[in-house]
Amino acid sequence: MKSRTTVMVSIVLAMLVASIDTTIMNTTMPIIAEELGRFDLYAWSFASYMIFCTVLSPVAGRISDIFGRKHVFGFGILFFLAGSLLCGISESMVQLVIFRAVQGIGAGIMMPFPMIIAGDLFPVEKRGKIQALFTGMWGLSAILAPLLGAFFVEYMSWRWIFYVNLPVCLLAFVTLLPYKEVYTPKKTSIDYIGAVLFAIGVTLILLVTVLEQYQLLVAALGAAVMVIFYYYEKKQTSPIVPLSLIQDPTIRWINVNGFAACAALFGIGSFIPLFLQDVAGQSLFMSGLALLGMAVGWMVVSVPAGKWVLKYGYRRLLVIGNILLVLSGITFFLINEDTGFWYVLGAMTVMGLAFGLTSTVSMISAQQLVEPHQKGIATSFLMFCRNIGTAVGVTVMGALLYGQSDVLDGFHYLFLFGLIGSIVAFLSSLWIRNRKLEVKASLSYKFDE
């Protein structure tokens, strides 16, 4: 099963570079903007990546159900590689924004596949361990991103934050080549119009997070396009987003809960370093180290979660996870000006326990509650709901924080929003009904020995 190991190497490397590039520009962007100019496009260098990454994920998942995993995933790796190269040779801020969008397309295509392929290759009881590995990559990227960014700017050039992706992507692509698919995709037509409507609608909605004016108009246009998309999809025999994912009450509430939980608290990780630096007086390194608490908590419960699903059922675990989420919301709400590093680290760990349990269990459930030819879209659509929730949460938190004259008051309202949101997420989990998971043979792929 040597080839199986290389496939795992491929998806882990792809996930690592995509997650690092989500945050690596946080520390280097001021220097990049100073060299390229156009500070008015500062936020767009982040937004273009985030928007296309979010929009493309469910589309890529659906296409993989039709054409298979390997070709779509490989295309995403090469597209991300091309985007990274273009970003590295950018000569203006406009070029960087455009090329970050190209990079975001590649990342959006790659992102769902670690979870999709894990669902194909591993039985339920082992899937938690694999998801814990993927979570470890996010935790590692949270530490590596600022360190790599600072190193390249200090000793080389900011362009190397993109160039470093090239050998990693090439290695990810090469290790994907032994992947021998025996999964038989469901032959059907591609809903191109539905994909375009979906992309336009979601893009307009996400633009609200970066626009400084006309937000309501753009949001209304986005909502209108999504309504058109919904009614168009109802008439399609092979929709880009099967409405069964929305109409099935169990899957619908799992997706709603994923959205609500991420909107409530997942974005707090973006602001905790700022709190530790500006309010608690911690160093840049210590403020980044606090984020490890979430990764540790996540992995502690992710590893046994697969076995727990089979033993206790997914509904009970999701309710427990959401109770932990409320507890996390309470711990953050109690933060004040005297709060130190260790309290914040503990709060982040509790939040990691909550998200580790809910994310792993909901992902396993979403994959097992659908037919094999819908596993890709079920996986990527759940990730999409979480990403949208995170984008909404970060936007609201940012508005609450920067809308106050006193930074401590801003954090108080930010944490209050998180607490209220966690309670809403908990209430949504109560609507999830237990169904027997059909434990099918997950090894849908074979490898050359």
PyMOL commands that set and color helices and strands:
alter all, ss='L'
color gray80, all
select helices_A, chain A and resi 2-23+25-36+39-41+44-67+69-88+93-110+113-121+124-155+160-163+165-176+192-207+215-234+244-247+249-264+266-270+272-278+284-289+292-312+314-333+341-368+372-402+407-429
alter helices_A, ss='H'
color red, helices_A
select strands_A, chain A and resi 179-181+445-447
alter strands_A, ss='S'
color yellow, strands_A
deselect
rebuild
show_as cartoon
